[in-house]
Amino acid sequence: MIEAVKAMALDNYNKGYGYQQIVECYEDSEIAETLAEAKVRTVGGAVRFFKKLAKDVGGYHDEIASTAW
């Protein structure tokens, strides 16, 4: 599951900050811990969970960045 999440995030790296954060900041153990806490048990579920997380984080980032100037 961890490799699938990392591959998905890398494939979408240029689509937003949330994906970049997964690639650059999450260690394998953090991905595994996040999935365990969310009770995700399948590869498809892991990818969907982290896609949503990336979109949410990216949205927060974009909102904050738009008010910085």
mmCIF file of the N, C-alpha and C atoms, coordinates in Angstrom:
data_MODEL
# 
_entry.id   MODEL 
# 
loop_
_atom_site.group_PDB 
_atom_site.id 
_atom_site.type_symbol 
_atom_site.label_atom_id 
_atom_site.label_alt_id 
_atom_site.label_comp_id 
_atom_site.label_asym_id 
_atom_site.label_entity_id 
_atom_site.label_seq_id 
_atom_site.pdbx_PDB_ins_code 
_atom_site.Cartn_x 
_atom_site.Cartn_y 
_atom_site.Cartn_z 
_atom_site.occupancy 
_atom_site.B_iso_or_equiv 
_atom_site.pdbx_formal_charge 
_atom_site.auth_seq_id 
_atom_site.auth_comp_id 
_atom_site.auth_asym_id 
_atom_site.auth_atom_id 
_atom_site.pdbx_PDB_model_num 
ATOM 1   N N  . MET A 1 1  ? 0.815  -1.195 0.000   1.00 0.00 ? 1  MET A N  1 
ATOM 2   C CA . MET A 1 1  ? 0.000  0.000  0.000   1.00 0.00 ? 1  MET A CA 1 
ATOM 3   C C  . MET A 1 1  ? 0.857  1.256  0.000   1.00 0.00 ? 1  MET A C  1 
ATOM 4   N N  . ILE A 1 2  ? 1.939  1.224  0.740   1.00 0.00 ? 2  ILE A N  1 
ATOM 5   C CA . ILE A 1 2  ? 2.807  2.398  0.845   1.00 0.00 ? 2  ILE A CA 1 
ATOM 6   C C  . ILE A 1 2  ? 3.393  2.756  -0.511  1.00 0.00 ? 2  ILE A C  1 
ATOM 7   N N  . GLU A 1 3  ? 3.863  1.764  -1.247  1.00 0.00 ? 3  GLU A N  1 
ATOM 8   C CA . GLU A 1 3  ? 4.453  2.024  -2.564  1.00 0.00 ? 3  GLU A CA 1 
ATOM 9   C C  . GLU A 1 3  ? 3.413  2.589  -3.528  1.00 0.00 ? 3  GLU A C  1 
ATOM 10  N N  . ALA A 1 4  ? 2.178  2.117  -3.432  1.00 0.00 ? 4  ALA A N  1 
ATOM 11  C CA . ALA A 1 4  ? 1.107  2.629  -4.300  1.00 0.00 ? 4  ALA A CA 1 
ATOM 12  C C  . ALA A 1 4  ? 0.818  4.092  -3.990  1.00 0.00 ? 4  ALA A C  1 
ATOM 13  N N  . VAL A 1 5  ? 0.802  4.441  -2.715  1.00 0.00 ? 5  VAL A N  1 
ATOM 14  C CA . VAL A 1 5  ? 0.572  5.838  -2.318  1.00 0.00 ? 5  VAL A CA 1 
ATOM 15  C C  . VAL A 1 5  ? 1.708  6.716  -2.823  1.00 0.00 ? 5  VAL A C  1 
ATOM 16  N N  . LYS A 1 6  ? 2.931  6.266  -2.639  1.00 0.00 ? 6  LYS A N  1 
ATOM 17  C CA . LYS A 1 6  ? 4.081  7.050  -3.092  1.00 0.00 ? 6  LYS A CA 1 
ATOM 18  C C  . LYS A 1 6  ? 4.083  7.219  -4.609  1.00 0.00 ? 6  LYS A C  1 
ATOM 19  N N  . ALA A 1 7  ? 3.746  6.166  -5.335  1.00 0.00 ? 7  ALA A N  1 
ATOM 20  C CA . ALA A 1 7  ? 3.709  6.238  -6.797  1.00 0.00 ? 7  ALA A CA 1 
ATOM 21  C C  . ALA A 1 7  ? 2.620  7.201  -7.264  1.00 0.00 ? 7  ALA A C  1 
ATOM 22  N N  . MET A 1 8  ? 1.453  7.142  -6.631  1.00 0.00 ? 8  MET A N  1 
ATOM 23  C CA . MET A 1 8  ? 0.358  8.048  -6.977  1.00 0.00 ? 8  MET A CA 1 
ATOM 24  C C  . MET A 1 8  ? 0.756  9.497  -6.736  1.00 0.00 ? 8  MET A C  1 
ATOM 25  N N  . ALA A 1 9  ? 1.373  9.760  -5.595  1.00 0.00 ? 9  ALA A N  1 
ATOM 26  C CA . ALA A 1 9  ? 1.773  11.127 -5.265  1.00 0.00 ? 9  ALA A CA 1 
ATOM 27  C C  . ALA A 1 9  ? 2.840  11.627 -6.238  1.00 0.00 ? 9  ALA A C  1 
ATOM 28  N N  . LEU A 1 10 ? 3.773  10.773 -6.589  1.00 0.00 ? 10 LEU A N  1 
ATOM 29  C CA . LEU A 1 10 ? 4.820  11.166 -7.531  1.00 0.00 ? 10 LEU A CA 1 
ATOM 30  C C  . LEU A 1 10 ? 4.237  11.419 -8.920  1.00 0.00 ? 10 LEU A C  1 
ATOM 31  N N  . ASP A 1 11 ? 3.304  10.586 -9.351  1.00 0.00 ? 11 ASP A N  1 
ATOM 32  C CA . ASP A 1 11 ? 2.655  10.777 -10.649 1.00 0.00 ? 11 ASP A CA 1 
ATOM 33  C C  . ASP A 1 11 ? 1.889  12.092 -10.720 1.00 0.00 ? 11 ASP A C  1 
ATOM 34  N N  . ASN A 1 12 ? 1.399  12.567 -9.579  1.00 0.00 ? 12 ASN A N  1 
ATOM 35  C CA . ASN A 1 12 ? 0.596  13.787 -9.527  1.00 0.00 ? 12 ASN A CA 1 
ATOM 36  C C  . ASN A 1 12 ? 1.347  14.972 -8.935  1.00 0.00 ? 12 ASN A C  1 
ATOM 37  N N  . TYR A 1 13 ? 2.644  14.841 -8.805  1.00 0.00 ? 13 TYR A N  1 
ATOM 38  C CA . TYR A 1 13 ? 3.489  15.830 -8.115  1.00 0.00 ? 13 TYR A CA 1 
ATOM 39  C C  . TYR A 1 13 ? 3.242  17.255 -8.606  1.00 0.00 ? 13 TYR A C  1 
ATOM 40  N N  . ASN A 1 14 ? 3.136  17.446 -9.890  1.00 0.00 ? 14 ASN A N  1 
ATOM 41  C CA . ASN A 1 14 ? 2.989  18.791 -10.442 1.00 0.00 ? 14 ASN A CA 1 
ATOM 42  C C  . ASN A 1 14 ? 1.553  19.305 -10.415 1.00 0.00 ? 14 ASN A C  1 
ATOM 43  N N  . LYS A 1 15 ? 0.648  18.540 -9.850  1.00 0.00 ? 15 LYS A N  1 
ATOM 44  C CA . LYS A 1 15 ? -0.758 18.947 -9.808  1.00 0.00 ? 15 LYS A CA 1 
ATOM 45  C C  . LYS A 1 15 ? -1.104 19.748 -8.566  1.00 0.00 ? 15 LYS A C  1 
ATOM 46  N N  . GLY A 1 16 ? -0.209 19.813 -7.596  1.00 0.00 ? 16 GLY A N  1 
ATOM 47  C CA . GLY A 1 16 ? -0.537 20.606 -6.421  1.00 0.00 ? 16 GLY A CA 1 
ATOM 48  C C  . GLY A 1 16 ? 0.348  20.329 -5.230  1.00 0.00 ? 16 GLY A C  1 
ATOM 49  N N  . TYR A 1 17 ? 0.262  21.253 -4.294  1.00 0.00 ? 17 TYR A N  1 
ATOM 50  C CA . TYR A 1 17 ? 1.087  21.210 -3.093  1.00 0.00 ? 17 TYR A CA 1 
ATOM 51  C C  . TYR A 1 17 ? 0.842  19.950 -2.256  1.00 0.00 ? 17 TYR A C  1 
ATOM 52  N N  . GLY A 1 18 ? -0.386 19.492 -2.193  1.00 0.00 ? 18 GLY A N  1 
ATOM 53  C CA . GLY A 1 18 ? -0.684 18.313 -1.371  1.00 0.00 ? 18 GLY A CA 1 
ATOM 54  C C  . GLY A 1 18 ? 0.085  17.088 -1.808  1.00 0.00 ? 18 GLY A C  1 
ATOM 55  N N  . TYR A 1 19 ? 0.187  16.886 -3.121  1.00 0.00 ? 19 TYR A N  1 
ATOM 56  C CA . TYR A 1 19 ? 0.951  15.754 -3.643  1.00 0.00 ? 19 TYR A CA 1 
ATOM 57  C C  . TYR A 1 19 ? 2.442  15.944 -3.363  1.00 0.00 ? 19 TYR A C  1 
ATOM 58  N N  . GLN A 1 20 ? 2.915  17.177 -3.502  1.00 0.00 ? 20 GLN A N  1 
ATOM 59  C CA . GLN A 1 20 ? 4.314  17.469 -3.224  1.00 0.00 ? 20 GLN A CA 1 
ATOM 60  C C  . GLN A 1 20 ? 4.643  17.187 -1.768  1.00 0.00 ? 20 GLN A C  1 
ATOM 61  N N  . GLN A 1 21 ? 3.714  17.516 -0.880  1.00 0.00 ? 21 GLN A N  1 
ATOM 62  C CA . GLN A 1 21 ? 3.944  17.269 0.535   1.00 0.00 ? 21 GLN A CA 1 
ATOM 63  C C  . GLN A 1 21 ? 4.082  15.772 0.820   1.00 0.00 ? 21 GLN A C  1 
ATOM 64  N N  . ILE A 1 22 ? 3.247  14.964 0.187   1.00 0.00 ? 22 ILE A N  1 
ATOM 65  C CA . ILE A 1 22 ? 3.343  13.513 0.391   1.00 0.00 ? 22 ILE A CA 1 
ATOM 66  C C  . ILE A 1 22 ? 4.712  13.010 -0.073  1.00 0.00 ? 22 ILE A C  1 
ATOM 67  N N  . VAL A 1 23 ? 5.136  13.442 -1.259  1.00 0.00 ? 23 VAL A N  1 
ATOM 68  C CA . VAL A 1 23 ? 6.413  12.993 -1.816  1.00 0.00 ? 23 VAL A CA 1 
ATOM 69  C C  . VAL A 1 23 ? 7.583  13.446 -0.948  1.00 0.00 ? 23 VAL A C  1 
ATOM 70  N N  . GLU A 1 24 ? 7.565  14.698 -0.535  1.00 0.00 ? 24 GLU A N  1 
ATOM 71  C CA . GLU A 1 24 ? 8.733  15.287 0.111   1.00 0.00 ? 24 GLU A CA 1 
ATOM 72  C C  . GLU A 1 24 ? 8.762  15.140 1.627   1.00 0.00 ? 24 GLU A C  1 
ATOM 73  N N  . CYS A 1 25 ? 7.612  14.957 2.250   1.00 0.00 ? 25 CYS A N  1 
ATOM 74  C CA . CYS A 1 25 ? 7.574  15.020 3.704   1.00 0.00 ? 25 CYS A CA 1 
ATOM 75  C C  . CYS A 1 25 ? 7.206  13.722 4.412   1.00 0.00 ? 25 CYS A C  1 
ATOM 76  N N  . TYR A 1 26 ? 6.455  12.858 3.757   1.00 0.00 ? 26 TYR A N  1 
ATOM 77  C CA . TYR A 1 26 ? 5.992  11.641 4.420   1.00 0.00 ? 26 TYR A CA 1 
ATOM 78  C C  . TYR A 1 26 ? 7.010  10.526 4.301   1.00 0.00 ? 26 TYR A C  1 
ATOM 79  N N  . GLU A 1 27 ? 7.399  9.975  5.457   1.00 0.00 ? 27 GLU A N  1 
ATOM 80  C CA . GLU A 1 27 ? 8.213  8.770  5.474   1.00 0.00 ? 27 GLU A CA 1 
ATOM 81  C C  . GLU A 1 27 ? 7.279  7.566  5.360   1.00 0.00 ? 27 GLU A C  1 
ATOM 82  N N  . ASP A 1 28 ? 7.830  6.442  4.972   1.00 0.00 ? 28 ASP A N  1 
ATOM 83  C CA . ASP A 1 28 ? 7.013  5.226  4.838   1.00 0.00 ? 28 ASP A CA 1 
ATOM 84  C C  . ASP A 1 28 ? 6.244  4.931  6.122   1.00 0.00 ? 28 ASP A C  1 
ATOM 85  N N  . SER A 1 29 ? 6.913  5.109  7.253   1.00 0.00 ? 29 SER A N  1 
ATOM 86  C CA . SER A 1 29 ? 6.261  4.814  8.537   1.00 0.00 ? 29 SER A CA 1 
ATOM 87  C C  . SER A 1 29 ? 5.091  5.764  8.791   1.00 0.00 ? 29 SER A C  1 
ATOM 88  N N  . GLU A 1 30 ? 5.178  6.996  8.333   1.00 0.00 ? 30 GLU A N  1 
ATOM 89  C CA . GLU A 1 30 ? 4.081  7.955  8.519   1.00 0.00 ? 30 GLU A CA 1 
ATOM 90  C C  . GLU A 1 30 ? 2.894  7.608  7.622   1.00 0.00 ? 30 GLU A C  1 
ATOM 91  N N  . ILE A 1 31 ? 3.183  7.155  6.416   1.00 0.00 ? 31 ILE A N  1 
ATOM 92  C CA . ILE A 1 31 ? 2.102  6.714  5.531   1.00 0.00 ? 31 ILE A CA 1 
ATOM 93  C C  . ILE A 1 31 ? 1.396  5.516  6.160   1.00 0.00 ? 31 ILE A C  1 
ATOM 94  N N  . ALA A 1 32 ? 2.171  4.549  6.628   1.00 0.00 ? 32 ALA A N  1 
ATOM 95  C CA . ALA A 1 32 ? 1.598  3.353  7.249   1.00 0.00 ? 32 ALA A CA 1 
ATOM 96  C C  . ALA A 1 32 ? 0.775  3.714  8.483   1.00 0.00 ? 32 ALA A C  1 
ATOM 97  N N  . GLU A 1 33 ? 1.277  4.609  9.306   1.00 0.00 ? 33 GLU A N  1 
ATOM 98  C CA . GLU A 1 33 ? 0.567  5.022  10.517  1.00 0.00 ? 33 GLU A CA 1 
ATOM 99  C C  . GLU A 1 33 ? -0.738 5.740  10.174  1.00 0.00 ? 33 GLU A C  1 
ATOM 100 N N  . THR A 1 34 ? -0.687 6.613  9.178   1.00 0.00 ? 34 THR A N  1 
ATOM 101 C CA . THR A 1 34 ? -1.886 7.339  8.750   1.00 0.00 ? 34 THR A CA 1 
ATOM 102 C C  . THR A 1 34 ? -2.945 6.371  8.243   1.00 0.00 ? 34 THR A C  1 
ATOM 103 N N  . LEU A 1 35 ? -2.526 5.393  7.451   1.00 0.00 ? 35 LEU A N  1 
ATOM 104 C CA . LEU A 1 35 ? -3.469 4.405  6.927   1.00 0.00 ? 35 LEU A CA 1 
ATOM 105 C C  . LEU A 1 35 ? -4.048 3.537  8.046   1.00 0.00 ? 35 LEU A C  1 
ATOM 106 N N  . ALA A 1 36 ? -3.227 3.178  9.006   1.00 0.00 ? 36 ALA A N  1 
ATOM 107 C CA . ALA A 1 36 ? -3.708 2.362  10.132  1.00 0.00 ? 36 ALA A CA 1 
ATOM 108 C C  . ALA A 1 36 ? -4.715 3.143  10.966  1.00 0.00 ? 36 ALA A C  1 
ATOM 109 N N  . GLU A 1 37 ? -4.417 4.406  11.235  1.00 0.00 ? 37 GLU A N  1 
ATOM 110 C CA . GLU A 1 37 ? -5.334 5.234  12.022  1.00 0.00 ? 37 GLU A CA 1 
ATOM 111 C C  . GLU A 1 37 ? -6.672 5.414  11.306  1.00 0.00 ? 37 GLU A C  1 
ATOM 112 N N  . ALA A 1 38 ? -6.634 5.487  9.976   1.00 0.00 ? 38 ALA A N  1 
ATOM 113 C CA . ALA A 1 38 ? -7.852 5.655  9.182   1.00 0.00 ? 38 ALA A CA 1 
ATOM 114 C C  . ALA A 1 38 ? -8.530 4.313  8.891   1.00 0.00 ? 38 ALA A C  1 
ATOM 115 N N  . LYS A 1 39 ? -7.921 3.238  9.357   1.00 0.00 ? 39 LYS A N  1 
ATOM 116 C CA . LYS A 1 39 ? -8.435 1.876  9.153   1.00 0.00 ? 39 LYS A CA 1 
ATOM 117 C C  . LYS A 1 39 ? -8.596 1.525  7.668   1.00 0.00 ? 39 LYS A C  1 
ATOM 118 N N  . VAL A 1 40 ? -7.638 1.976  6.876   1.00 0.00 ? 40 VAL A N  1 
ATOM 119 C CA . VAL A 1 40 ? -7.620 1.668  5.444   1.00 0.00 ? 40 VAL A CA 1 
ATOM 120 C C  . VAL A 1 40 ? -6.925 0.329  5.275   1.00 0.00 ? 40 VAL A C  1 
ATOM 121 N N  . ARG A 1 41 ? -7.546 -0.583 4.527   1.00 0.00 ? 41 ARG A N  1 
ATOM 122 C CA . ARG A 1 41 ? -7.007 -1.941 4.440   1.00 0.00 ? 41 ARG A CA 1 
ATOM 123 C C  . ARG A 1 41 ? -6.721 -2.409 3.013   1.00 0.00 ? 41 ARG A C  1 
ATOM 124 N N  . THR A 1 42 ? -7.019 -1.596 2.021   1.00 0.00 ? 42 THR A N  1 
ATOM 125 C CA . THR A 1 42 ? -6.766 -2.012 0.636   1.00 0.00 ? 42 THR A CA 1 
ATOM 126 C C  . THR A 1 42 ? -5.911 -0.982 -0.072  1.00 0.00 ? 42 THR A C  1 
ATOM 127 N N  . VAL A 1 43 ? -5.267 -1.421 -1.153  1.00 0.00 ? 43 VAL A N  1 
ATOM 128 C CA . VAL A 1 43 ? -4.431 -0.512 -1.945  1.00 0.00 ? 43 VAL A CA 1 
ATOM 129 C C  . VAL A 1 43 ? -5.292 0.596  -2.543  1.00 0.00 ? 43 VAL A C  1 
ATOM 130 N N  . GLY A 1 44 ? -6.437 0.216  -3.111  1.00 0.00 ? 44 GLY A N  1 
ATOM 131 C CA . GLY A 1 44 ? -7.328 1.225  -3.691  1.00 0.00 ? 44 GLY A CA 1 
ATOM 132 C C  . GLY A 1 44 ? -7.799 2.229  -2.663  1.00 0.00 ? 44 GLY A C  1 
ATOM 133 N N  . GLY A 1 45 ? -8.117 1.744  -1.483  1.00 0.00 ? 45 GLY A N  1 
ATOM 134 C CA . GLY A 1 45 ? -8.533 2.636  -0.400  1.00 0.00 ? 45 GLY A CA 1 
ATOM 135 C C  . GLY A 1 45 ? -7.421 3.571  0.029   1.00 0.00 ? 45 GLY A C  1 
ATOM 136 N N  . ALA A 1 46 ? -6.201 3.064  0.055   1.00 0.00 ? 46 ALA A N  1 
ATOM 137 C CA . ALA A 1 46 ? -5.052 3.884  0.434   1.00 0.00 ? 46 ALA A CA 1 
ATOM 138 C C  . ALA A 1 46 ? -4.831 5.009  -0.570  1.00 0.00 ? 46 ALA A C  1 
ATOM 139 N N  . VAL A 1 47 ? -4.908 4.677  -1.841  1.00 0.00 ? 47 VAL A N  1 
ATOM 140 C CA . VAL A 1 47 ? -4.717 5.685  -2.889  1.00 0.00 ? 47 VAL A CA 1 
ATOM 141 C C  . VAL A 1 47 ? -5.826 6.732  -2.813  1.00 0.00 ? 47 VAL A C  1 
ATOM 142 N N  . ARG A 1 48 ? -7.067 6.296  -2.677  1.00 0.00 ? 48 ARG A N  1 
ATOM 143 C CA . ARG A 1 48 ? -8.190 7.244  -2.573  1.00 0.00 ? 48 ARG A CA 1 
ATOM 144 C C  . ARG A 1 48 ? -8.044 8.139  -1.350  1.00 0.00 ? 48 ARG A C  1 
ATOM 145 N N  . PHE A 1 49 ? -7.657 7.563  -0.220  1.00 0.00 ? 49 PHE A N  1 
ATOM 146 C CA . PHE A 1 49 ? -7.497 8.326  1.014   1.00 0.00 ? 49 PHE A CA 1 
ATOM 147 C C  . PHE A 1 49 ? -6.444 9.422  0.839   1.00 0.00 ? 49 PHE A C  1 
ATOM 148 N N  . PHE A 1 50 ? -5.298 9.058  0.281   1.00 0.00 ? 50 PHE A N  1 
ATOM 149 C CA . PHE A 1 50 ? -4.226 10.044 0.136   1.00 0.00 ? 50 PHE A CA 1 
ATOM 150 C C  . PHE A 1 50 ? -4.507 11.045 -0.985  1.00 0.00 ? 50 PHE A C  1 
ATOM 151 N N  . LYS A 1 51 ? -5.277 10.667 -2.000  1.00 0.00 ? 51 LYS A N  1 
ATOM 152 C CA . LYS A 1 51 ? -5.688 11.644 -3.018  1.00 0.00 ? 51 LYS A CA 1 
ATOM 153 C C  . LYS A 1 51 ? -6.564 12.714 -2.382  1.00 0.00 ? 51 LYS A C  1 
ATOM 154 N N  . LYS A 1 52 ? -7.490 12.289 -1.541  1.00 0.00 ? 52 LYS A N  1 
ATOM 155 C CA . LYS A 1 52 ? -8.355 13.256 -0.855  1.00 0.00 ? 52 LYS A CA 1 
ATOM 156 C C  . LYS A 1 52 ? -7.531 14.130 0.074   1.00 0.00 ? 52 LYS A C  1 
ATOM 157 N N  . LEU A 1 53 ? -6.619 13.522 0.801   1.00 0.00 ? 53 LEU A N  1 
ATOM 158 C CA . LEU A 1 53 ? -5.746 14.281 1.697   1.00 0.00 ? 53 LEU A CA 1 
ATOM 159 C C  . LEU A 1 53 ? -4.943 15.312 0.913   1.00 0.00 ? 53 LEU A C  1 
ATOM 160 N N  . ALA A 1 54 ? -4.381 14.904 -0.216  1.00 0.00 ? 54 ALA A N  1 
ATOM 161 C CA . ALA A 1 54 ? -3.585 15.818 -1.040  1.00 0.00 ? 54 ALA A CA 1 
ATOM 162 C C  . ALA A 1 54 ? -4.427 16.978 -1.548  1.00 0.00 ? 54 ALA A C  1 
ATOM 163 N N  . LYS A 1 55 ? -5.644 16.694 -1.975  1.00 0.00 ? 55 LYS A N  1 
ATOM 164 C CA . LYS A 1 55 ? -6.518 17.757 -2.464  1.00 0.00 ? 55 LYS A CA 1 
ATOM 165 C C  . LYS A 1 55 ? -6.910 18.710 -1.347  1.00 0.00 ? 55 LYS A C  1 
ATOM 166 N N  . ASP A 1 56 ? -7.191 18.171 -0.159  1.00 0.00 ? 56 ASP A N  1 
ATOM 167 C CA . ASP A 1 56 ? -7.555 19.017 0.975   1.00 0.00 ? 56 ASP A CA 1 
ATOM 168 C C  . ASP A 1 56 ? -6.387 19.913 1.388   1.00 0.00 ? 56 ASP A C  1 
ATOM 169 N N  . VAL A 1 57 ? -5.216 19.329 1.524   1.00 0.00 ? 57 VAL A N  1 
ATOM 170 C CA . VAL A 1 57 ? -4.034 20.098 1.915   1.00 0.00 ? 57 VAL A CA 1 
ATOM 171 C C  . VAL A 1 57 ? -3.693 21.134 0.840   1.00 0.00 ? 57 VAL A C  1 
ATOM 172 N N  . GLY A 1 58 ? -3.782 20.724 -0.420  1.00 0.00 ? 58 GLY A N  1 
ATOM 173 C CA . GLY A 1 58 ? -3.519 21.651 -1.513  1.00 0.00 ? 58 GLY A CA 1 
ATOM 174 C C  . GLY A 1 58 ? -4.493 22.816 -1.514  1.00 0.00 ? 58 GLY A C  1 
ATOM 175 N N  . GLY A 1 59 ? -5.752 22.540 -1.213  1.00 0.00 ? 59 GLY A N  1 
ATOM 176 C CA . GLY A 1 59 ? -6.756 23.592 -1.148  1.00 0.00 ? 59 GLY A CA 1 
ATOM 177 C C  . GLY A 1 59 ? -6.470 24.582 -0.031  1.00 0.00 ? 59 GLY A C  1 
ATOM 178 N N  . TYR A 1 60 ? -6.069 24.067 1.133   1.00 0.00 ? 60 TYR A N  1 
ATOM 179 C CA . TYR A 1 60 ? -5.717 24.947 2.252   1.00 0.00 ? 60 TYR A CA 1 
ATOM 180 C C  . TYR A 1 60 ? -4.518 25.808 1.876   1.00 0.00 ? 60 TYR A C  1 
ATOM 181 N N  . HIS A 1 61 ? -3.539 25.188 1.260   1.00 0.00 ? 61 HIS A N  1 
ATOM 182 C CA . HIS A 1 61 ? -2.334 25.912 0.848   1.00 0.00 ? 61 HIS A CA 1 
ATOM 183 C C  . HIS A 1 61 ? -2.685 27.031 -0.124  1.00 0.00 ? 61 HIS A C  1 
ATOM 184 N N  . ASP A 1 62 ? -3.494 26.718 -1.128  1.00 0.00 ? 62 ASP A N  1 
ATOM 185 C CA . ASP A 1 62 ? -3.871 27.719 -2.128  1.00 0.00 ? 62 ASP A CA 1 
ATOM 186 C C  . ASP A 1 62 ? -4.647 28.871 -1.502  1.00 0.00 ? 62 ASP A C  1 
ATOM 187 N N  . GLU A 1 63 ? -5.534 28.562 -0.564  1.00 0.00 ? 63 GLU A N  1 
ATOM 188 C CA . GLU A 1 63 ? -6.313 29.595 0.102   1.00 0.00 ? 63 GLU A CA 1 
ATOM 189 C C  . GLU A 1 63 ? -5.413 30.526 0.902   1.00 0.00 ? 63 GLU A C  1 
ATOM 190 N N  . ILE A 1 64 ? -4.486 29.952 1.646   1.00 0.00 ? 64 ILE A N  1 
ATOM 191 C CA . ILE A 1 64 ? -3.562 30.761 2.445   1.00 0.00 ? 64 ILE A CA 1 
ATOM 192 C C  . ILE A 1 64 ? -2.666 31.599 1.527   1.00 0.00 ? 64 ILE A C  1 
ATOM 193 N N  . ALA A 1 65 ? -2.155 30.986 0.481   1.00 0.00 ? 65 ALA A N  1 
ATOM 194 C CA . ALA A 1 65 ? -1.273 31.705 -0.438  1.00 0.00 ? 65 ALA A CA 1 
ATOM 195 C C  . ALA A 1 65 ? -1.997 32.871 -1.125  1.00 0.00 ? 65 ALA A C  1 
ATOM 196 N N  . SER A 1 66 ? -3.287 32.712 -1.386  1.00 0.00 ? 66 SER A N  1 
ATOM 197 C CA . SER A 1 66 ? -4.019 33.775 -2.074  1.00 0.00 ? 66 SER A CA 1 
ATOM 198 C C  . SER A 1 66 ? -4.239 34.992 -1.186  1.00 0.00 ? 66 SER A C  1 
ATOM 199 N N  . THR A 1 67 ? -4.121 34.830 0.123   1.00 0.00 ? 67 THR A N  1 
ATOM 200 C CA . THR A 1 67 ? -4.325 35.972 1.016   1.00 0.00 ? 67 THR A CA 1 
ATOM 201 C C  . THR A 1 67 ? -3.002 36.587 1.477   1.00 0.00 ? 67 THR A C  1 
ATOM 202 N N  . ALA A 1 68 ? -1.894 36.026 1.040   1.00 0.00 ? 68 ALA A N  1 
ATOM 203 C CA . ALA A 1 68 ? -0.586 36.515 1.503   1.00 0.00 ? 68 ALA A CA 1 
ATOM 204 C C  . ALA A 1 68 ? -0.224 37.866 0.908   1.00 0.00 ? 68 ALA A C  1 
ATOM 205 N N  . TRP A 1 69 ? -0.806 38.206 -0.206  1.00 0.00 ? 69 TRP A N  1 
ATOM 206 C CA . TRP A 1 69 ? -0.458 39.478 -0.842  1.00 0.00 ? 69 TRP A CA 1 
ATOM 207 C C  . TRP A 1 69 ? -1.602 40.391 -0.704  1.00 0.00 ? 69 TRP A C  1 
# 
